């Protein structure tokens, strides 16, 4: 989990730095939101890789059986 967090932070710093140079403030907000979602999904998976998959959880929430 620590490796995932460190990797996301390093990539985020690099990308945000480039976005600031190009004055892309709205894109930074979207990038940060997507990064947080990726971190949460990674945390859910790494905490217990044998639980139902994330896709299975989403499909169950919508009532789709496969």
Secondary structure, DSSP 8 states (H G I E B T S, - for coil): -HHHHHHHHHHHHHHHHHHHHTT-HHHHHHHHHHHHHHHHHHHHHHH-TTS--HHHHHHHHTT---
